[in-house]
């Protein structure tokens, strides 16, 4: 599972599976589900994410992780 946040567009994308989406469906204002060919949810897009969630923290509880990977990419300023 991968969480991606774009501060420029205030968009949060939660990638649930490493499968290509073939269809998208808006299920609530600003909430879009990406579906694969078998109509399984492979991703969730949340528009105006900072207005709907506290993005300053991510809390995980009781998930069967063998390892955690933290990645932060910052654009270099010229």
C-alpha positions as CSV (number, residue, x, y, z in Angstrom):
1,X,0.0,0.0,0.0
2,X,1.3,3.4,-0.9
3,X,0.2,6.9,0.2
4,X,1.1,9.8,-2.1
5,X,0.3,13.4,-1.3
6,X,0.7,16.3,-3.7
7,X,0.7,19.6,-1.8
8,X,0.3,21.6,-5.0
9,X,-3.1,20.1,-5.8
10,X,-3.9,19.0,-2.2
11,X,-4.6,15.5,-3.5
12,X,-4.0,12.3,-1.5
13,X,-3.8,9.0,-3.4
14,X,-3.9,5.7,-1.7
15,X,-2.6,2.9,-3.9
16,X,-4.1,-0.4,-2.7
17,X,-2.7,-2.7,-5.4
18,X,0.0,-2.6,-8.0
19,X,-2.6,-3.1,-10.8
20,X,-3.6,-0.8,-13.6
21,X,-6.9,1.0,-13.2
22,X,-9.3,0.9,-16.1
23,X,-12.2,2.8,-14.7
24,X,-12.8,5.5,-12.0
25,X,-15.9,6.2,-10.1
26,X,-16.7,9.2,-7.9
27,X,-18.5,7.8,-4.9
28,X,-18.8,11.0,-2.9
29,X,-17.8,14.6,-3.7
30,X,-14.0,14.6,-4.1
31,X,-13.6,10.9,-3.4
32,X,-12.8,8.8,-6.5
33,X,-12.2,5.0,-6.6
34,X,-9.9,3.5,-9.2
35,X,-11.1,0.1,-10.4
36,X,-9.2,-2.7,-12.2
37,X,-10.7,-4.8,-15.0
38,X,-12.4,-7.0,-12.5
39,X,-13.9,-4.0,-10.7
40,X,-11.7,-4.4,-7.6
41,X,-10.7,-1.1,-5.9
42,X,-7.0,-0.5,-6.6
43,X,-6.8,3.1,-5.5
44,X,-8.5,5.9,-3.7
45,X,-8.1,9.6,-4.7
46,X,-9.1,12.3,-2.2
47,X,-9.4,15.8,-3.5
48,X,-8.8,18.7,-1.0
49,X,-7.3,16.1,1.3
50,X,-6.0,18.6,3.9
51,X,-9.6,19.8,4.5
52,X,-10.8,16.3,5.2
53,X,-8.0,14.7,7.2
54,X,-5.1,15.7,9.5
55,X,-2.2,15.0,7.2
56,X,0.5,15.8,9.8
57,X,0.5,12.3,11.1
58,X,-0.2,8.8,9.9
59,X,-1.1,6.2,12.6
60,X,-0.9,2.5,11.9
61,X,-2.1,-0.1,14.4
62,X,-1.8,-3.9,14.4
63,X,-0.9,-4.4,10.8
64,X,1.2,-7.4,9.9
65,X,4.3,-5.4,8.6
66,X,7.6,-7.1,8.5
67,X,9.2,-3.8,7.6
68,X,8.2,-0.1,7.1
69,X,9.6,2.0,4.3
70,X,9.6,5.8,4.7
71,X,10.1,7.9,1.7
72,X,10.1,11.7,1.5
73,X,10.9,13.5,-1.7
74,X,11.5,17.2,-1.8
75,X,11.9,19.2,-5.0
76,X,15.2,21.0,-4.9
77,X,15.0,24.7,-5.1
78,X,17.2,26.4,-7.6
